[in-house]
Amino acid sequence: MTTSIQNCSRDMECREFPMSQRNFRQLQKVAYDLTGINLSDQKRNMIYGRLSRRMRALQLDDFDQYCALLTQNDSQEIGEFINAITTNLTAFFRENHHFEYLRDHIFPELIRLKQRERRIRIWSAGCSTGEEPYSLAMVVKSIPALRFWDVKILATDLDSAVVEKAKTGEYSADRCADIPPQYRKFMEWDAHSECGVVCDAVRELVTFKQLNLLQPWPMKGPMDVIFCRNVVIYFDMQTQVKLFARYTNILDTSGYLIIGHSENLHEISERFESLGRTIYRRAR
Ligand SMILES: C[S@@+](CC[C@H](N)C(=O)[O-])C[C@H]1O[C@@H](n2cnc3c(N)ncnc32)[C@H](O)[C@@H]1O
């Protein structure tokens, strides 16, 4: 009896929606095949919590039914599943040294190198709710020498819900608190709530699209700068190797790649030279 209760709670088979070990393995496989995201066994409780909302919405009784929907390729539910498993943590000017490096080193160099075409392309790959590409756009707008340049920022994410949120450009007071004083002029402020909306001049620089990084990319490049921060931590090595090889191909010969603080290219790619603090340049 005691053993069966222990097994029961361990296997999550006695909760509101029974989820067997086999169900969780199926969910791990679907997640990996579709997105490259590795759902570790430690994430089981978190995934259960997130998908329970879907189970209630769909009025399903157990995860056998849910897994059946996914394996029948129900495209609507596959989209919801993807949105439920992604981790979207982000912030304005997160890892601010990257934005300072962009302002102090990358843009001055691109301004020198690209005098003729006066065109700069930046990609925020895995942009979540938009704070990262809008921070990039604010840096662009703050540089007088770029005033008449053709600068565009492409911002993409797998999760359709975060892309829609990003397009609104609206952020709560606590999210806006991360914007450094010199960039606060690029928001329109609600005097009472201190919520902010990104101003039109900044928004115009950014185009949001839903895109799975593991699938074919519609754009050809070349990109001058790619921000892909805190995205590949969820990918295994093999997936990272392929992705970074594709980044080298779409980057301009003098292009830059910026990754997250807990990521590195060791044994992943030799086609980048490190400039320190997870800033890389395509090797020449
Ligand atoms: C933790 S957020 C990072 C956001 C931002 N880059 C930052 O550092 O603040 C990771 C984002 O990567 C996205 N993502 C995960 N797998 C992806 C894939 N295969 N293709 C595109 N985006 C993906 C997630 O949806 C999520 O919004």
The ligand as an SDF file (V2000), in Angstrom:
LIG
                    3D

 27 29  0  0  0  0  0  0  0  0999 V2000
   14.9180   33.1090  -22.0540 C   0  0  0  0  0  0  0  0  0  0  0  0
   14.2370   33.8320  -23.5030 S   0  0  0  0  0  0  0  0  0  0  0  0
   15.5380   34.9500  -23.9420 C   0  0  0  0  0  0  0  0  0  0  0  0
   15.0310   36.2860  -24.4260 C   0  0  0  0  0  0  0  0  0  0  0  0
   16.1250   37.2990  -24.7700 C   0  0  0  0  0  0  0  0  0  0  0  0
   16.9450   36.8380  -25.8600 N   0  0  0  0  0  0  0  0  0  0  0  0
   16.9600   37.6130  -23.5650 C   0  0  0  0  0  0  0  0  0  0  0  0
   18.0840   37.1290  -23.4410 O   0  0  0  0  0  0  0  0  0  0  0  0
   16.4860   38.3430  -22.7020 O   0  0  0  0  0  0  0  0  0  0  0  0
   14.4400   32.5120  -24.6900 C   0  0  0  0  0  0  0  0  0  0  0  0
   13.5290   32.6500  -25.8960 C   0  0  0  0  0  0  0  0  0  0  0  0
   13.9640   31.7070  -26.8950 O   0  0  0  0  0  0  0  0  0  0  0  0
   12.8240   31.2570  -27.5750 C   0  0  0  0  0  0  0  0  0  0  0  0
   13.1130   29.9890  -28.2550 N   0  0  0  0  0  0  0  0  0  0  0  0
   13.3260   28.7760  -27.7060 C   0  0  0  0  0  0  0  0  0  0  0  0
   13.5000   27.8460  -28.6500 N   0  0  0  0  0  0  0  0  0  0  0  0
   13.4090   28.4910  -29.8450 C   0  0  0  0  0  0  0  0  0  0  0  0
   13.4740   28.0580  -31.2090 C   0  0  0  0  0  0  0  0  0  0  0  0
   13.6770   26.7820  -31.5550 N   0  0  0  0  0  0  0  0  0  0  0  0
   13.3180   29.0070  -32.1640 N   0  0  0  0  0  0  0  0  0  0  0  0
   13.1110   30.2940  -31.8390 C   0  0  0  0  0  0  0  0  0  0  0  0
   13.0240   30.7580  -30.5750 N   0  0  0  0  0  0  0  0  0  0  0  0
   13.1640   29.8620  -29.5890 C   0  0  0  0  0  0  0  0  0  0  0  0
   11.7720   31.1180  -26.4770 C   0  0  0  0  0  0  0  0  0  0  0  0
   10.4570   31.1370  -26.9710 O   0  0  0  0  0  0  0  0  0  0  0  0
   12.0840   32.3090  -25.5730 C   0  0  0  0  0  0  0  0  0  0  0  0
   11.2550   33.4050  -25.8270 O   0  0  0  0  0  0  0  0  0  0  0  0
  1  2  1  0
  2  3  1  0
  2 10  1  0
  3  4  1  0
  4  5  1  0
  5  6  1  0
  5  7  1  0
  7  8  2  0
  7  9  1  0
 10 11  1  0
 11 12  1  0
 11 26  1  0
 12 13  1  0
 13 14  1  0
 13 24  1  0
 14 15  1  0
 14 23  1  0
 15 16  2  0
 16 17  1  0
 17 18  1  0
 17 23  2  0
 18 19  1  0
 18 20  2  0
 20 21  1  0
 21 22  2  0
 22 23  1  0
 24 25  1  0
 24 26  1  0
 26 27  1  0
M  CHG  2   2   1   9  -1
M  END
$$$$
